[in-house]
Amino acid sequence: MDGRTFRQVLGKFFDAPGGVCLDARVQVELPNGEMKDLGEIKLLENRMFGAIETHRLVLKLNAPPGQRRLGKIIGHL
């Protein structure tokens, strides 16, 4: 996914009626099904010459020890 598509998808969530997305917890689901909190977003520059992608967005996960477990997800909006 590129930054343009990422922005478009996030925009649709934030523009949704009711504004519930504004107070939502931000998490990433790992391939094994585990959920981790999003801790940081960084914009990095690639050092490869001739690369099509000159920059990348990196989402760093937060996994502090003793993190409380969240309840089961009951639906998708």
mmCIF file of the N, C-alpha and C atoms, coordinates in Angstrom:
data_MODEL
# 
_entry.id   MODEL 
# 
loop_
_atom_site.group_PDB 
_atom_site.id 
_atom_site.type_symbol 
_atom_site.label_atom_id 
_atom_site.label_alt_id 
_atom_site.label_comp_id 
_atom_site.label_asym_id 
_atom_site.label_entity_id 
_atom_site.label_seq_id 
_atom_site.pdbx_PDB_ins_code 
_atom_site.Cartn_x 
_atom_site.Cartn_y 
_atom_site.Cartn_z 
_atom_site.occupancy 
_atom_site.B_iso_or_equiv 
_atom_site.pdbx_formal_charge 
_atom_site.auth_seq_id 
_atom_site.auth_comp_id 
_atom_site.auth_asym_id 
_atom_site.auth_atom_id 
_atom_site.pdbx_PDB_model_num 
ATOM 1   N N  . MET A 1 1  ? 0.851   -1.169  0.000  1.00 0.00 ? 1  MET A N  1 
ATOM 2   C CA . MET A 1 1  ? 0.000   0.000   0.000  1.00 0.00 ? 1  MET A CA 1 
ATOM 3   C C  . MET A 1 1  ? 0.898   1.234   0.000  1.00 0.00 ? 1  MET A C  1 
ATOM 4   N N  . ASP A 1 2  ? 0.554   2.192   -0.803 1.00 0.00 ? 2  ASP A N  1 
ATOM 5   C CA . ASP A 1 2  ? 1.335   3.437   -0.831 1.00 0.00 ? 2  ASP A CA 1 
ATOM 6   C C  . ASP A 1 2  ? 0.675   4.494   0.064  1.00 0.00 ? 2  ASP A C  1 
ATOM 7   N N  . GLY A 1 3  ? 1.394   5.584   0.284  1.00 0.00 ? 3  GLY A N  1 
ATOM 8   C CA . GLY A 1 3  ? 0.916   6.643   1.167  1.00 0.00 ? 3  GLY A CA 1 
ATOM 9   C C  . GLY A 1 3  ? -0.370  7.287   0.697  1.00 0.00 ? 3  GLY A C  1 
ATOM 10  N N  . ARG A 1 4  ? -0.537  7.422   -0.604 1.00 0.00 ? 4  ARG A N  1 
ATOM 11  C CA . ARG A 1 4  ? -1.745  8.030   -1.168 1.00 0.00 ? 4  ARG A CA 1 
ATOM 12  C C  . ARG A 1 4  ? -2.983  7.189   -0.813 1.00 0.00 ? 4  ARG A C  1 
ATOM 13  N N  . THR A 1 5  ? -2.878  5.877   -0.988 1.00 0.00 ? 5  THR A N  1 
ATOM 14  C CA . THR A 1 5  ? -3.996  4.981   -0.674 1.00 0.00 ? 5  THR A CA 1 
ATOM 15  C C  . THR A 1 5  ? -4.243  4.961   0.830  1.00 0.00 ? 5  THR A C  1 
ATOM 16  N N  . PHE A 1 6  ? -3.164  4.930   1.612  1.00 0.00 ? 6  PHE A N  1 
ATOM 17  C CA . PHE A 1 6  ? -3.269  4.934   3.072  1.00 0.00 ? 6  PHE A CA 1 
ATOM 18  C C  . PHE A 1 6  ? -4.036  6.170   3.546  1.00 0.00 ? 6  PHE A C  1 
ATOM 19  N N  . ARG A 1 7  ? -3.700  7.327   2.987  1.00 0.00 ? 7  ARG A N  1 
ATOM 20  C CA . ARG A 1 7  ? -4.374  8.578   3.353  1.00 0.00 ? 7  ARG A CA 1 
ATOM 21  C C  . ARG A 1 7  ? -5.850  8.538   2.978  1.00 0.00 ? 7  ARG A C  1 
ATOM 22  N N  . GLN A 1 8  ? -6.155  8.009   1.795  1.00 0.00 ? 8  GLN A N  1 
ATOM 23  C CA . GLN A 1 8  ? -7.535  7.942   1.326  1.00 0.00 ? 8  GLN A CA 1 
ATOM 24  C C  . GLN A 1 8  ? -8.380  7.041   2.245  1.00 0.00 ? 8  GLN A C  1 
ATOM 25  N N  . VAL A 1 9  ? -7.832  5.893   2.614  1.00 0.00 ? 9  VAL A N  1 
ATOM 26  C CA . VAL A 1 9  ? -8.559  4.969   3.494  1.00 0.00 ? 9  VAL A CA 1 
ATOM 27  C C  . VAL A 1 9  ? -8.770  5.590   4.868  1.00 0.00 ? 9  VAL A C  1 
ATOM 28  N N  . LEU A 1 10 ? -7.709  6.182   5.438  1.00 0.00 ? 10 LEU A N  1 
ATOM 29  C CA . LEU A 1 10 ? -7.852  6.817   6.750  1.00 0.00 ? 10 LEU A CA 1 
ATOM 30  C C  . LEU A 1 10 ? -8.850  7.972   6.703  1.00 0.00 ? 10 LEU A C  1 
ATOM 31  N N  . GLY A 1 11 ? -8.842  8.731   5.606  1.00 0.00 ? 11 GLY A N  1 
ATOM 32  C CA . GLY A 1 11 ? -9.773  9.843   5.448  1.00 0.00 ? 11 GLY A CA 1 
ATOM 33  C C  . GLY A 1 11 ? -11.219 9.384   5.508  1.00 0.00 ? 11 GLY A C  1 
ATOM 34  N N  . LYS A 1 12 ? -11.509 8.254   4.894  1.00 0.00 ? 12 LYS A N  1 
ATOM 35  C CA . LYS A 1 12 ? -12.877 7.721   4.927  1.00 0.00 ? 12 LYS A CA 1 
ATOM 36  C C  . LYS A 1 12 ? -13.286 7.353   6.351  1.00 0.00 ? 12 LYS A C  1 
ATOM 37  N N  . PHE A 1 13 ? -12.367 6.798   7.136  1.00 0.00 ? 13 PHE A N  1 
ATOM 38  C CA . PHE A 1 13 ? -12.681 6.474   8.525  1.00 0.00 ? 13 PHE A CA 1 
ATOM 39  C C  . PHE A 1 13 ? -12.944 7.736   9.342  1.00 0.00 ? 13 PHE A C  1 
ATOM 40  N N  . PHE A 1 14 ? -12.073 8.737   9.199  1.00 0.00 ? 14 PHE A N  1 
ATOM 41  C CA . PHE A 1 14 ? -12.202 9.939   10.012 1.00 0.00 ? 14 PHE A CA 1 
ATOM 42  C C  . PHE A 1 14 ? -13.367 10.817  9.607  1.00 0.00 ? 14 PHE A C  1 
ATOM 43  N N  . ASP A 1 15 ? -13.840 10.705  8.367  1.00 0.00 ? 15 ASP A N  1 
ATOM 44  C CA . ASP A 1 15 ? -14.973 11.492  7.903  1.00 0.00 ? 15 ASP A CA 1 
ATOM 45  C C  . ASP A 1 15 ? -16.307 10.802  8.145  1.00 0.00 ? 15 ASP A C  1 
ATOM 46  N N  . ALA A 1 16 ? -16.285 9.602   8.707  1.00 0.00 ? 16 ALA A N  1 
ATOM 47  C CA . ALA A 1 16 ? -17.515 8.835   8.950  1.00 0.00 ? 16 ALA A CA 1 
ATOM 48  C C  . ALA A 1 16 ? -18.405 9.578   9.947  1.00 0.00 ? 16 ALA A C  1 
ATOM 49  N N  . PRO A 1 17 ? -19.730 9.472   9.778  1.00 0.00 ? 17 PRO A N  1 
ATOM 50  C CA . PRO A 1 17 ? -20.653 10.135  10.706 1.00 0.00 ? 17 PRO A CA 1 
ATOM 51  C C  . PRO A 1 17 ? -20.466 9.629   12.136 1.00 0.00 ? 17 PRO A C  1 
ATOM 52  N N  . GLY A 1 18 ? -20.639 10.527  13.076 1.00 0.00 ? 18 GLY A N  1 
ATOM 53  C CA . GLY A 1 18 ? -20.541 10.155  14.490 1.00 0.00 ? 18 GLY A CA 1 
ATOM 54  C C  . GLY A 1 18 ? -19.162 10.363  15.079 1.00 0.00 ? 18 GLY A C  1 
ATOM 55  N N  . GLY A 1 19 ? -18.116 10.365  14.264 1.00 0.00 ? 19 GLY A N  1 
ATOM 56  C CA . GLY A 1 19 ? -16.761 10.624  14.740 1.00 0.00 ? 19 GLY A CA 1 
ATOM 57  C C  . GLY A 1 19 ? -16.202 9.587   15.693 1.00 0.00 ? 19 GLY A C  1 
ATOM 58  N N  . VAL A 1 20 ? -16.741 8.354   15.682 1.00 0.00 ? 20 VAL A N  1 
ATOM 59  C CA . VAL A 1 20 ? -16.258 7.339   16.623 1.00 0.00 ? 20 VAL A CA 1 
ATOM 60  C C  . VAL A 1 20 ? -14.801 6.979   16.379 1.00 0.00 ? 20 VAL A C  1 
ATOM 61  N N  . CYS A 1 21 ? -14.320 7.157   15.166 1.00 0.00 ? 21 CYS A N  1 
ATOM 62  C CA . CYS A 1 21 ? -12.935 6.810   14.837 1.00 0.00 ? 21 CYS A CA 1 
ATOM 63  C C  . CYS A 1 21 ? -11.934 7.729   15.546 1.00 0.00 ? 21 CYS A C  1 
ATOM 64  N N  . LEU A 1 22 ? -12.358 8.941   15.841 1.00 0.00 ? 22 LEU A N  1 
ATOM 65  C CA . LEU A 1 22 ? -11.440 9.913   16.441 1.00 0.00 ? 22 LEU A CA 1 
ATOM 66  C C  . LEU A 1 22 ? -10.939 9.483   17.819 1.00 0.00 ? 22 LEU A C  1 
ATOM 67  N N  . ASP A 1 23 ? -11.739 8.733   18.566 1.00 0.00 ? 23 ASP A N  1 
ATOM 68  C CA . ASP A 1 23 ? -11.346 8.291   19.898 1.00 0.00 ? 23 ASP A CA 1 
ATOM 69  C C  . ASP A 1 23 ? -10.973 6.817   19.942 1.00 0.00 ? 23 ASP A C  1 
ATOM 70  N N  . ALA A 1 24 ? -10.884 6.179   18.791 1.00 0.00 ? 24 ALA A N  1 
ATOM 71  C CA . ALA A 1 24 ? -10.599 4.735   18.734 1.00 0.00 ? 24 ALA A CA 1 
ATOM 72  C C  . ALA A 1 24 ? -9.125  4.455   19.012 1.00 0.00 ? 24 ALA A C  1 
ATOM 73  N N  . ARG A 1 25 ? -8.875  3.327   19.648 1.00 0.00 ? 25 ARG A N  1 
ATOM 74  C CA . ARG A 1 25 ? -7.506  2.863   19.874 1.00 0.00 ? 25 ARG A CA 1 
ATOM 75  C C  . ARG A 1 25 ? -6.937  2.380   18.541 1.00 0.00 ? 25 ARG A C  1 
ATOM 76  N N  . VAL A 1 26 ? -5.678  2.679   18.253 1.00 0.00 ? 26 VAL A N  1 
ATOM 77  C CA . VAL A 1 26 ? -5.055  2.298   16.986 1.00 0.00 ? 26 VAL A CA 1 
ATOM 78  C C  . VAL A 1 26 ? -4.168  1.079   17.220 1.00 0.00 ? 26 VAL A C  1 
ATOM 79  N N  . GLN A 1 27 ? -4.472  -0.001  16.498 1.00 0.00 ? 27 GLN A N  1 
ATOM 80  C CA . GLN A 1 27 ? -3.716  -1.242  16.644 1.00 0.00 ? 27 GLN A CA 1 
ATOM 81  C C  . GLN A 1 27 ? -3.390  -1.827  15.282 1.00 0.00 ? 27 GLN A C  1 
ATOM 82  N N  . VAL A 1 28 ? -2.431  -2.746  15.278 1.00 0.00 ? 28 VAL A N  1 
ATOM 83  C CA . VAL A 1 28 ? -2.040  -3.485  14.084 1.00 0.00 ? 28 VAL A CA 1 
ATOM 84  C C  . VAL A 1 28 ? -2.216  -4.963  14.400 1.00 0.00 ? 28 VAL A C  1 
ATOM 85  N N  . GLU A 1 29 ? -2.827  -5.709  13.449 1.00 0.00 ? 29 GLU A N  1 
ATOM 86  C CA . GLU A 1 29 ? -2.974  -7.144  13.631 1.00 0.00 ? 29 GLU A CA 1 
ATOM 87  C C  . GLU A 1 29 ? -1.823  -7.850  12.933 1.00 0.00 ? 29 GLU A C  1 
ATOM 88  N N  . LEU A 1 30 ? -1.094  -8.666  13.687 1.00 0.00 ? 30 LEU A N  1 
ATOM 89  C CA . LEU A 1 30 ? 0.028   -9.424  13.151 1.00 0.00 ? 30 LEU A CA 1 
ATOM 90  C C  . LEU A 1 30 ? -0.490  -10.667 12.414 1.00 0.00 ? 30 LEU A C  1 
ATOM 91  N N  . PRO A 1 31 ? 0.330   -11.265 11.555 1.00 0.00 ? 31 PRO A N  1 
ATOM 92  C CA . PRO A 1 31 ? -0.108  -12.456 10.811 1.00 0.00 ? 31 PRO A CA 1 
ATOM 93  C C  . PRO A 1 31 ? -0.582  -13.606 11.704 1.00 0.00 ? 31 PRO A C  1 
ATOM 94  N N  . ASN A 1 32 ? -0.097  -13.671 12.940 1.00 0.00 ? 32 ASN A N  1 
ATOM 95  C CA . ASN A 1 32 ? -0.518  -14.749 13.846 1.00 0.00 ? 32 ASN A CA 1 
ATOM 96  C C  . ASN A 1 32 ? -1.806  -14.408 14.602 1.00 0.00 ? 32 ASN A C  1 
ATOM 97  N N  . GLY A 1 33 ? -2.420  -13.249 14.285 1.00 0.00 ? 33 GLY A N  1 
ATOM 98  C CA . GLY A 1 33 ? -3.674  -12.850 14.909 1.00 0.00 ? 33 GLY A CA 1 
ATOM 99  C C  . GLY A 1 33 ? -3.516  -11.986 16.144 1.00 0.00 ? 33 GLY A C  1 
ATOM 100 N N  . GLU A 1 34 ? -2.289  -11.812 16.612 1.00 0.00 ? 34 GLU A N  1 
ATOM 101 C CA . GLU A 1 34 ? -2.028  -10.999 17.801 1.00 0.00 ? 34 GLU A CA 1 
ATOM 102 C C  . GLU A 1 34 ? -2.199  -9.520  17.461 1.00 0.00 ? 34 GLU A C  1 
ATOM 103 N N  . MET A 1 35 ? -2.778  -8.756  18.397 1.00 0.00 ? 35 MET A N  1 
ATOM 104 C CA . MET A 1 35 ? -2.990  -7.322  18.210 1.00 0.00 ? 35 MET A CA 1 
ATOM 105 C C  . MET A 1 35 ? -1.972  -6.545  19.034 1.00 0.00 ? 35 MET A C  1 
ATOM 106 N N  . LYS A 1 36 ? -1.344  -5.533  18.415 1.00 0.00 ? 36 LYS A N  1 
ATOM 107 C CA . LYS A 1 36 ? -0.369  -4.684  19.103 1.00 0.00 ? 36 LYS A CA 1 
ATOM 108 C C  . LYS A 1 36 ? -0.772  -3.225  18.920 1.00 0.00 ? 36 LYS A C  1 
ATOM 109 N N  . ASP A 1 37 ? -0.538  -2.409  19.940 1.00 0.00 ? 37 ASP A N  1 
ATOM 110 C CA . ASP A 1 37 ? -0.814  -0.976  19.859 1.00 0.00 ? 37 ASP A CA 1 
ATOM 111 C C  . ASP A 1 37 ? 0.203   -0.300  18.947 1.00 0.00 ? 37 ASP A C  1 
ATOM 112 N N  . LEU A 1 38 ? -0.262  0.706   18.214 1.00 0.00 ? 38 LEU A N  1 
ATOM 113 C CA . LEU A 1 38 ? 0.620   1.507   17.378 1.00 0.00 ? 38 LEU A CA 1 
ATOM 114 C C  . LEU A 1 38 ? 1.294   2.540   18.267 1.00 0.00 ? 38 LEU A C  1 
ATOM 115 N N  . GLY A 1 39 ? 2.619   2.590   18.226 1.00 0.00 ? 39 GLY A N  1 
ATOM 116 C CA . GLY A 1 39 ? 3.352   3.483   19.102 1.00 0.00 ? 39 GLY A CA 1 
ATOM 117 C C  . GLY A 1 39 ? 3.896   4.719   18.409 1.00 0.00 ? 39 GLY A C  1 
ATOM 118 N N  . GLU A 1 40 ? 4.300   4.576   17.150 1.00 0.00 ? 40 GLU A N  1 
ATOM 119 C CA . GLU A 1 40 ? 4.988   5.679   16.472 1.00 0.00 ? 40 GLU A CA 1 
ATOM 120 C C  . GLU A 1 40 ? 4.858   5.508   14.957 1.00 0.00 ? 40 GLU A C  1 
ATOM 121 N N  . ILE A 1 41 ? 4.813   6.619   14.243 1.00 0.00 ? 41 ILE A N  1 
ATOM 122 C CA . ILE A 1 41 ? 4.829   6.603   12.781 1.00 0.00 ? 41 ILE A CA 1 
ATOM 123 C C  . ILE A 1 41 ? 5.999   7.466   12.336 1.00 0.00 ? 41 ILE A C  1 
ATOM 124 N N  . LYS A 1 42 ? 6.858   6.899   11.477 1.00 0.00 ? 42 LYS A N  1 
ATOM 125 C CA . LYS A 1 42 ? 8.042   7.628   11.010 1.00 0.00 ? 42 LYS A CA 1 
ATOM 126 C C  . LYS A 1 42 ? 8.052   7.679   9.486  1.00 0.00 ? 42 LYS A C  1 
ATOM 127 N N  . LEU A 1 43 ? 8.570   8.764   8.935  1.00 0.00 ? 43 LEU A N  1 
ATOM 128 C CA . LEU A 1 43 ? 8.816   8.886   7.503  1.00 0.00 ? 43 LEU A CA 1 
ATOM 129 C C  . LEU A 1 43 ? 10.318  8.743   7.299  1.00 0.00 ? 43 LEU A C  1 
ATOM 130 N N  . LEU A 1 44 ? 10.728  7.710   6.555  1.00 0.00 ? 44 LEU A N  1 
ATOM 131 C CA . LEU A 1 44 ? 12.145  7.444   6.330  1.00 0.00 ? 44 LEU A CA 1 
ATOM 132 C C  . LEU A 1 44 ? 12.477  7.580   4.851  1.00 0.00 ? 44 LEU A C  1 
ATOM 133 N N  . GLU A 1 45 ? 13.699  7.965   4.573  1.00 0.00 ? 45 GLU A N  1 
ATOM 134 C CA . GLU A 1 45 ? 14.174  8.114   3.197  1.00 0.00 ? 45 GLU A CA 1 
ATOM 135 C C  . GLU A 1 45 ? 14.985  6.882   2.806  1.00 0.00 ? 45 GLU A C  1 
ATOM 136 N N  . ASN A 1 46 ? 14.702  6.342   1.626  1.00 0.00 ? 46 ASN A N  1 
ATOM 137 C CA . ASN A 1 46 ? 15.472  5.205   1.114  1.00 0.00 ? 46 ASN A CA 1 
ATOM 138 C C  . ASN A 1 46 ? 16.811  5.687   0.585  1.00 0.00 ? 46 ASN A C  1 
ATOM 139 N N  . ARG A 1 47 ? 17.840  4.898   0.735  1.00 0.00 ? 47 ARG A N  1 
ATOM 140 C CA . ARG A 1 47 ? 19.180  5.240   0.269  1.00 0.00 ? 47 ARG A CA 1 
ATOM 141 C C  . ARG A 1 47 ? 19.543  4.509   -1.017 1.00 0.00 ? 47 ARG A C  1 
ATOM 142 N N  . MET A 1 48 ? 18.603  3.840   -1.637 1.00 0.00 ? 48 MET A N  1 
ATOM 143 C CA . MET A 1 48 ? 18.889  3.061   -2.847 1.00 0.00 ? 48 MET A CA 1 
ATOM 144 C C  . MET A 1 48 ? 18.808  3.962   -4.081 1.00 0.00 ? 48 MET A C  1 
ATOM 145 N N  . PHE A 1 49 ? 19.846  3.958   -4.888 1.00 0.00 ? 49 PHE A N  1 
ATOM 146 C CA . PHE A 1 49 ? 19.866  4.759   -6.097 1.00 0.00 ? 49 PHE A CA 1 
ATOM 147 C C  . PHE A 1 49 ? 18.995  4.111   -7.155 1.00 0.00 ? 49 PHE A C  1 
ATOM 148 N N  . GLY A 1 50 ? 18.183  4.914   -7.835 1.00 0.00 ? 50 GLY A N  1 
ATOM 149 C CA . GLY A 1 50 ? 17.322  4.397   -8.884 1.00 0.00 ? 50 GLY A CA 1 
ATOM 150 C C  . GLY A 1 50 ? 16.067  3.723   -8.378 1.00 0.00 ? 50 GLY A C  1 
ATOM 151 N N  . ALA A 1 51 ? 15.806  3.783   -7.072 1.00 0.00 ? 51 ALA A N  1 
ATOM 152 C CA . ALA A 1 51 ? 14.610  3.153   -6.520 1.00 0.00 ? 51 ALA A CA 1 
ATOM 153 C C  . ALA A 1 51 ? 13.378  3.976   -6.857 1.00 0.00 ? 51 ALA A C  1 
ATOM 154 N N  . ILE A 1 52 ? 12.293  3.301   -7.147 1.00 0.00 ? 52 ILE A N  1 
ATOM 155 C CA . ILE A 1 52 ? 11.034  3.992   -7.432 1.00 0.00 ? 52 ILE A CA 1 
ATOM 156 C C  . ILE A 1 52 ? 10.503  4.625   -6.148 1.00 0.00 ? 52 ILE A C  1 
ATOM 157 N N  . GLU A 1 53 ? 10.564  3.882   -5.049 1.00 0.00 ? 53 GLU A N  1 
ATOM 158 C CA . GLU A 1 53 ? 10.104  4.399   -3.763 1.00 0.00 ? 53 GLU A CA 1 
ATOM 159 C C  . GLU A 1 53 ? 11.258  5.105   -3.072 1.00 0.00 ? 53 GLU A C  1 
ATOM 160 N N  . THR A 1 54 ? 11.175  6.414   -2.968 1.00 0.00 ? 54 THR A N  1 
ATOM 161 C CA . THR A 1 54 ? 12.253  7.188   -2.359 1.00 0.00 ? 54 THR A CA 1 
ATOM 162 C C  . THR A 1 54 ? 12.074  7.340   -0.852 1.00 0.00 ? 54 THR A C  1 
ATOM 163 N N  . HIS A 1 55 ? 10.853  7.103   -0.371 1.00 0.00 ? 55 HIS A N  1 
ATOM 164 C CA . HIS A 1 55 ? 10.557  7.232   1.051  1.00 0.00 ? 55 HIS A CA 1 
ATOM 165 C C  . HIS A 1 55 ? 9.658   6.078   1.488  1.00 0.00 ? 55 HIS A C  1 
ATOM 166 N N  . ARG A 1 56 ? 9.582   5.876   2.790  1.00 0.00 ? 56 ARG A N  1 
ATOM 167 C CA . ARG A 1 56 ? 8.663   4.865   3.320  1.00 0.00 ? 56 ARG A CA 1 
ATOM 168 C C  . ARG A 1 56 ? 8.080   5.335   4.646  1.00 0.00 ? 56 ARG A C  1 
ATOM 169 N N  . LEU A 1 57 ? 6.826   4.978   4.885  1.00 0.00 ? 57 LEU A N  1 
ATOM 170 C CA . LEU A 1 57 ? 6.181   5.207   6.168  1.00 0.00 ? 57 LEU A CA 1 
ATOM 171 C C  . LEU A 1 57 ? 6.374   3.945   6.997  1.00 0.00 ? 57 LEU A C  1 
ATOM 172 N N  . VAL A 1 58 ? 6.881   4.099   8.210  1.00 0.00 ? 58 VAL A N  1 
ATOM 173 C CA . VAL A 1 58 ? 7.114   2.954   9.083  1.00 0.00 ? 58 VAL A CA 1 
ATOM 174 C C  . VAL A 1 58 ? 6.238   3.114   10.318 1.00 0.00 ? 58 VAL A C  1 
ATOM 175 N N  . LEU A 1 59 ? 5.421   2.099   10.584 1.00 0.00 ? 59 LEU A N  1 
ATOM 176 C CA . LEU A 1 59 ? 4.559   2.079   11.762 1.00 0.00 ? 59 LEU A CA 1 
ATOM 177 C C  . LEU A 1 59 ? 5.242   1.216   12.814 1.00 0.00 ? 59 LEU A C  1 
ATOM 178 N N  . LYS A 1 60 ? 5.640   1.813   13.926 1.00 0.00 ? 60 LYS A N  1 
ATOM 179 C CA . LYS A 1 60 ? 6.332   1.082   14.986 1.00 0.00 ? 60 LYS A CA 1 
ATOM 180 C C  . LYS A 1 60 ? 5.309   0.662   16.038 1.00 0.00 ? 60 LYS A C  1 
ATOM 181 N N  . LEU A 1 61 ? 5.346   -0.606  16.390 1.00 0.00 ? 61 LEU A N  1 
ATOM 182 C CA . LEU A 1 61 ? 4.391   -1.134  17.353 1.00 0.00 ? 61 LEU A CA 1 
ATOM 183 C C  . LEU A 1 61 ? 4.895   -0.949  18.767 1.00 0.00 ? 61 LEU A C  1 
ATOM 184 N N  . ASN A 1 62 ? 3.965   -0.787  19.666 1.00 0.00 ? 62 ASN A N  1 
ATOM 185 C CA . ASN A 1 62 ? 4.246   -0.622  21.083 1.00 0.00 ? 62 ASN A CA 1 
ATOM 186 C C  . ASN A 1 62 ? 3.865   -1.912  21.782 1.00 0.00 ? 62 ASN A C  1 
ATOM 187 N N  . ALA A 1 63 ? 4.784   -2.552  22.462 1.00 0.00 ? 63 ALA A N  1 
ATOM 188 C CA . ALA A 1 63 ? 4.475   -3.780  23.183 1.00 0.00 ? 63 ALA A CA 1 
ATOM 189 C C  . ALA A 1 63 ? 5.120   -3.752  24.563 1.00 0.00 ? 63 ALA A C  1 
ATOM 190 N N  . PRO A 1 64 ? 4.642   -2.849  25.431 1.00 0.00 ? 64 PRO A N  1 
ATOM 191 C CA . PRO A 1 64 ? 5.245   -2.788  26.764 1.00 0.00 ? 64 PRO A CA 1 
ATOM 192 C C  . PRO A 1 64 ? 4.947   -4.047  27.562 1.00 0.00 ? 64 PRO A C  1 
ATOM 193 N N  . PRO A 1 65 ? 5.861   -4.452  28.449 1.00 0.00 ? 65 PRO A N  1 
ATOM 194 C CA . PRO A 1 65 ? 5.610   -5.637  29.274 1.00 0.00 ? 65 PRO A CA 1 
ATOM 195 C C  . PRO A 1 65 ? 4.400   -5.413  30.178 1.00 0.00 ? 65 PRO A C  1 
ATOM 196 N N  . GLY A 1 66 ? 3.604   -6.439  30.345 1.00 0.00 ? 66 GLY A N  1 
ATOM 197 C CA . GLY A 1 66 ? 2.426   -6.338  31.208 1.00 0.00 ? 66 GLY A CA 1 
ATOM 198 C C  . GLY A 1 66 ? 1.276   -5.583  30.583 1.00 0.00 ? 66 GLY A C  1 
ATOM 199 N N  . GLN A 1 67 ? 1.275   -5.437  29.261 1.00 0.00 ? 67 GLN A N  1 
ATOM 200 C CA . GLN A 1 67 ? 0.199   -4.720  28.582 1.00 0.00 ? 67 GLN A CA 1 
ATOM 201 C C  . GLN A 1 67 ? -1.127  -5.431  28.825 1.00 0.00 ? 67 GLN A C  1 
ATOM 202 N N  . ARG A 1 68 ? -2.149  -4.672  29.152 1.00 0.00 ? 68 ARG A N  1 
ATOM 203 C CA . ARG A 1 68 ? -3.437  -5.297  29.441 1.00 0.00 ? 68 ARG A CA 1 
ATOM 204 C C  . ARG A 1 68 ? -4.049  -5.878  28.179 1.00 0.00 ? 68 ARG A C  1 
ATOM 205 N N  . ARG A 1 69 ? -4.739  -6.983  28.333 1.00 0.00 ? 69 ARG A N  1 
ATOM 206 C CA . ARG A 1 69 ? -5.393  -7.634  27.208 1.00 0.00 ? 69 ARG A CA 1 
ATOM 207 C C  . ARG A 1 69 ? -6.724  -6.954  26.959 1.00 0.00 ? 69 ARG A C  1 
ATOM 208 N N  . LEU A 1 70 ? -7.059  -6.804  25.709 1.00 0.00 ? 70 LEU A N  1 
ATOM 209 C CA . LEU A 1 70 ? -8.334  -6.202  25.337 1.00 0.00 ? 70 LEU A CA 1 
ATOM 210 C C  . LEU A 1 70 ? -9.386  -7.276  25.197 1.00 0.00 ? 70 LEU A C  1 
ATOM 211 N N  . GLY A 1 71 ? -10.632 -6.868  25.253 1.00 0.00 ? 71 GLY A N  1 
ATOM 212 C CA . GLY A 1 71 ? -11.739 -7.802  25.076 1.00 0.00 ? 71 GLY A CA 1 
ATOM 213 C C  . GLY A 1 71 ? -11.833 -8.295  23.647 1.00 0.00 ? 71 GLY A C  1 
ATOM 214 N N  . LYS A 1 72 ? -12.660 -9.286  23.439 1.00 0.00 ? 72 LYS A N  1 
ATOM 215 C CA . LYS A 1 72 ? -12.869 -9.885  22.122 1.00 0.00 ? 72 LYS A CA 1 
ATOM 216 C C  . LYS A 1 72 ? -13.566 -8.887  21.204 1.00 0.00 ? 72 LYS A C  1 
ATOM 217 N N  . ILE A 1 73 ? -13.177 -8.858  19.951 1.00 0.00 ? 73 ILE A N  1 
ATOM 218 C CA . ILE A 1 73 ? -13.806 -7.988  18.959 1.00 0.00 ? 73 ILE A CA 1 
ATOM 219 C C  . ILE A 1 73 ? -15.174 -8.571  18.621 1.00 0.00 ? 73 ILE A C  1 
ATOM 220 N N  . ILE A 1 74 ? -16.211 -7.733  18.699 1.00 0.00 ? 74 ILE A N  1 
ATOM 221 C CA . ILE A 1 74 ? -17.568 -8.233  18.498 1.00 0.00 ? 74 ILE A CA 1 
ATOM 222 C C  . ILE A 1 74 ? -18.145 -7.871  17.136 1.00 0.00 ? 74 ILE A C  1 
ATOM 223 N N  . GLY A 1 75 ? -17.486 -7.005  16.387 1.00 0.00 ? 75 GLY A N  1 
ATOM 224 C CA . GLY A 1 75 ? -18.002 -6.667  15.065 1.00 0.00 ? 75 GLY A CA 1 
ATOM 225 C C  . GLY A 1 75 ? -17.099 -5.705  14.327 1.00 0.00 ? 75 GLY A C  1 
ATOM 226 N N  . HIS A 1 76 ? -17.309 -5.622  13.029 1.00 0.00 ? 76 HIS A N  1 
ATOM 227 C CA . HIS A 1 76 ? -16.580 -4.693  12.170 1.00 0.00 ? 76 HIS A CA 1 
ATOM 228 C C  . HIS A 1 76 ? -17.545 -3.620  11.695 1.00 0.00 ? 76 HIS A C  1 
ATOM 229 N N  . LEU A 1 77 ? -17.133 -2.359  11.726 1.00 0.00 ? 77 LEU A N  1 
ATOM 230 C CA . LEU A 1 77 ? -17.984 -1.242  11.305 1.00 0.00 ? 77 LEU A CA 1 
ATOM 231 C C  . LEU A 1 77 ? -17.689 -0.835  9.894  1.00 0.00 ? 77 LEU A C  1 
# 
